[in-house]
Structures are given as structure tokens and as C-alpha cells.
Amino acid sequence: MTIQKRISFQSVRDEVKRRIESRVWPQGSLLPTETQLADEFNCARATVNRALRELADQGFVERKRKSGTRVKKEPSKHAKLEFSLARQTIESQNATYRYALVERNVVESPRWLSSQIDISRDKRVLHVTCMHYADNRPFQLEERWINIDAVPELEDADLCAQGPHEWLLNAAPFTEAEVAFCAISADAKLAEFMGTTTGTSMIQMERTTWKEDKPLTFARMTHHPGYCIRTKY
């Protein structure tokens, strides 16, 4: 029996790109679903997902949850942001990293979270609050809600020495993410954690992740005053 070698995501990416450039799929057209493409290329759906994500990063397609993937009508340049672990960012600045677990508990999904990540209110989620320090100075406050159904082994995981973000990347990496940045003013609780005063301006990042179409986490990461974000395109 001959075993057919499975195709790589690079090959899927290059073939989809070729079809777009040759107008097999013209601008504005809806691509076949990931399942249909996986069947055509004889590969896993995750392979197609990665190929389409790269094409989205390159500006060839645009992807919307529950609406599919379309060929972009106009080419565009995308700024690329790299999201490193807090530990990696701090150590890259030649500072000493320290992590502290502040709070951890299992709760039923609150109404706002159910709406945010599209899970029912009776679902159990792990709520984690933790701090990241650079040379013993507050660097980032991380507050995260994790869908236990998506990663049940996390409920018994030890998060005292390792943060939830790092644990998830090693044990249950996400396949899709949505990120938003906003400027906020520190309330009394946040000011206490970050060693500043109430009303101080800060950058807060909200990130929602999915694992194979299943909601995985919703996280808020608030950075120290003066934190700067840079990117290139």
C-alpha cells in the first residue's frame, strides 16, 4: 500500500496565492471553507488555517469569524506586531524577571464574558490574576479568563511558578486571536498593583483566543506607565 505524503502549509499557502494572483479567485470572492480546502489538498484543517493566516498577514485575504475568507479587493500593507511572553520581553531588556500569582478561582462565566467570547453562562471558567515584574518593578498586570471545556487539564495545573499565558502556549496553543489596544486611566486597584497613582494613563491590551473554533481565553494585560509599542511594515 502506498502512503501519500501530506501537503505542507507552505504548499497550501503558495497554491492559494497562485490562484488569487491568476484570478481563479478574483478580488472580493469568497474562498472555499477550510474543510473544503483540507479535503482538496488532503491535509489537516489546521494546515489550511495556518496557510490562510499567513496570507491574511501578507494582505492577500481578509478573514472574519463566521463569514469565511475573502480575497481582498485592494492590496494593503499590514503592520506586524510580535506578542512575546512578558518574561521574554523583560529578559530581552537585560532585566530580571519575576512572576507572582495573585488570585486563582473557578467561576461560572459572567454575563459580559459569555458575550465577549460566545460561551454559555453555565460554562465554568478559570479566572487568574497575576503580576509580572522587571527588576522588582511592576511591568504588567495580567487578568485572564480561560474556558475550562477547551483545556480541561488546566484546572489542575500549577500556576504558582509559571503564568497562564506561558502554560497555555506550551500545552494548548491557540489557532486564532483577536487583539485590541486601548488607553485607560488607572483606578485605585490598578494603581496599587502598578505602583502608581489613580488616574495615571496606561496602555491595556485585550486578547481573545480560539482553539479550532472553540473559545479559549479572554485576557487583559495592563502595562506600566510609559510602556511603548513599536511595529514595522
C-alpha positions in Angstrom: 0.0 0.0 0.0 1.3 3.5 -1.0 1.1 6.1 1.7 0.5 9.6 0.3 2.6 12.3 1.8 0.5 15.1 3.3 1.0 18.6 1.9 2.7 21.3 4.0 1.0 24.6 4.9 3.6 26.4 2.7 2.4 24.5 -0.3 -1.2 25.3 0.5 -0.4 28.9 1.0 1.5 29.1 -2.3 -1.2 27.4 -4.3 -4.0 29.6 -2.8 -1.8 32.7 -3.5 -1.2 31.5 -7.1 -5.0 31.1 -7.7 -5.6 34.6 -6.3 -2.9 36.2 -8.5 -4.1 34.4 -11.6 -7.7 35.5 -10.9 -9.0 31.9 -10.3 -10.4 33.6 -7.2 -10.8 37.3 -8.2 -10.8 40.2 -5.7 -13.8 40.1 -3.4 -14.6 36.4 -4.0 -15.3 34.0 -1.1 -12.8 31.2 -0.8 -13.9 27.6 -0.1 -14.2 26.7 3.5 -11.2 25.4 5.5 -12.8 22.0 5.5 -13.3 22.0 1.7 -9.7 23.1 1.1 -8.4 20.5 3.6 -10.3 17.8 1.6 -8.9 19.1 -1.7 -5.3 19.3 -0.5 -5.5 16.1 1.6 -4.3 17.8 4.7 -5.4 18.7 8.2 -7.7 21.7 8.6 -5.1 23.2 10.9 -2.7 23.2 8.0 -5.2 25.2 5.9 -5.8 27.6 8.8 -2.1 28.4 9.1 -1.8 28.9 5.4 -4.7 31.3 5.3 -3.4 33.2 8.4 -0.1 33.8 6.6 -2.0 35.1 3.5 -4.0 37.4 5.7 -0.8 38.7 7.3 0.5 39.3 3.8 -2.6 41.3 2.8 -4.0 38.8 0.2 -7.1 37.8 2.1 -9.3 39.0 4.9 -10.8 36.7 7.4 -13.9 37.2 9.5 -15.3 34.7 12.0 -18.4 33.0 10.8 -18.2 34.9 7.5 -15.3 33.0 5.9 -12.2 34.1 4.0 -12.4 36.6 1.1 -9.8 37.8 -1.4 -9.0 41.4 -0.5 -10.3 44.0 -3.0 -7.3 46.2 -2.6 -3.8 45.2 -1.7 -2.6 46.5 1.6 0.5 46.5 3.9 0.0 45.1 7.3 2.0 46.2 10.3 3.3 43.2 12.1 3.2 43.1 15.9 5.0 40.3 17.7 3.5 39.3 21.0 6.1 37.9 23.3 5.7 36.5 26.7 6.3 39.1 29.5 9.2 37.1 30.6 10.8 37.2 27.2 10.3 40.9 26.8 11.7 41.7 30.2 14.8 39.4 29.8 15.4 40.9 26.3 15.9 44.2 28.1 18.5 42.6 30.4 16.2 43.0 33.4 15.4 40.3 36.0 12.0 38.7 35.6 9.7 37.8 38.5 6.2 36.4 38.3 3.6 36.4 41.1 0.2 34.6 41.1 -2.3 37.0 42.8 -5.6 35.1 42.6 -7.0 32.0 41.0 -10.5 30.6 41.1 -13.1 28.7 39.1 -16.3 30.5 38.4 -19.3 30.4 36.1 -18.9 32.6 33.1 -20.2 36.1 33.9 -22.7 37.7 31.5 -20.1 40.1 29.9 -17.6 37.3 29.3 -20.2 35.0 27.8 -21.0 37.7 25.3 -17.3 38.5 24.7 -16.2 35.0 23.8 -19.5 33.4 22.9 -19.9 30.8 25.5 -23.0 30.0 27.6 -23.3 31.4 31.1 -23.3 28.0 32.8 -19.8 27.2 31.5 -17.0 27.0 34.1 -14.0 29.3 33.5 -10.7 29.7 35.4 -10.1 33.3 36.4 -6.5 34.1 37.0 -4.9 37.4 38.1 -1.1 37.6 38.1 1.7 40.2 38.1 4.9 40.3 36.0 7.9 42.3 37.3 11.1 43.7 35.8 13.9 44.2 38.3 11.1 44.1 41.0 9.2 47.0 39.4 5.7 46.4 38.2 5.7 45.6 34.4 2.4 44.1 33.6 -0.9 43.1 35.4 -2.5 40.1 33.6 -6.1 39.1 34.2 -7.3 36.1 32.3 -10.4 34.0 31.9 -10.0 30.5 30.5 -12.7 28.2 29.1 -12.1 25.0 31.0 -14.0 23.0 28.4 -11.4 23.9 25.8 -8.5 22.9 28.0 -9.7 20.8 31.0 -6.2 19.9 32.2 -5.6 23.5 33.1 -7.9 23.2 36.1 -5.3 21.2 38.0 -2.2 22.9 36.6 0.3 24.5 38.9 0.3 28.2 38.0 2.3 29.4 41.0 5.7 29.2 39.2 4.5 29.7 35.6 2.0 32.2 34.3 -1.2 31.0 32.5 -0.1 32.6 29.2 3.2 30.6 29.2 1.4 27.4 30.3 -1.2 27.7 27.5 1.4 28.3 24.8 3.2 25.1 25.8 0.2 22.9 26.5 -2.7 24.3 24.4 -1.6 26.9 21.8 -4.3 28.9 20.2 -5.1 28.8 16.5 -6.7 32.3 16.1 -6.6 35.5 18.0 -8.2 38.9 18.1 -6.4 41.8 19.7 -7.4 45.3 20.8 -5.4 48.1 22.4 -6.9 51.0 24.4 -5.7 53.8 26.6 -7.1 53.7 30.2 -6.9 55.7 33.4 -5.8 53.6 36.4 -8.5 53.1 39.1 -7.5 52.6 42.7 -7.0 48.9 42.4 -4.9 49.1 39.3 -2.8 51.9 40.7 -2.0 49.9 43.7 -0.8 46.9 41.7 1.2 49.0 39.3 2.8 51.3 41.9 1.3 54.5 40.6 -1.5 56.9 41.3 -5.2 56.9 40.4 -5.8 58.5 37.1 -2.4 57.6 35.6 -2.6 56.8 31.8 -1.8 53.3 30.8 -1.9 51.0 27.7 -4.2 48.0 28.1 -4.3 45.1 25.6 -7.3 42.8 25.3 -6.8 39.5 23.6 -9.4 36.8 22.7 -8.1 33.4 21.5 -9.7 30.4 20.0 -8.5 26.8 19.6 -10.0 25.2 16.5 -13.1 27.4 16.6 -13.6 26.8 20.4 -13.3 29.9 22.6 -10.1 29.5 24.7 -9.3 32.6 26.6 -10.0 36.3 27.2 -7.2 38.3 28.7 -6.5 41.9 29.8 -2.8 42.9 30.0 -2.2 46.3 31.5 1.3 47.7 31.2 3.3 50.1 33.3 3.1 53.8 32.6 5.3 54.8 29.7 5.1 51.4 28.0 5.7 51.8 24.3 4.5 49.6 21.3 6.5 49.6 18.1 6.0 47.9 14.8 7.2 47.8 11.2 5.7 47.2 7.8 
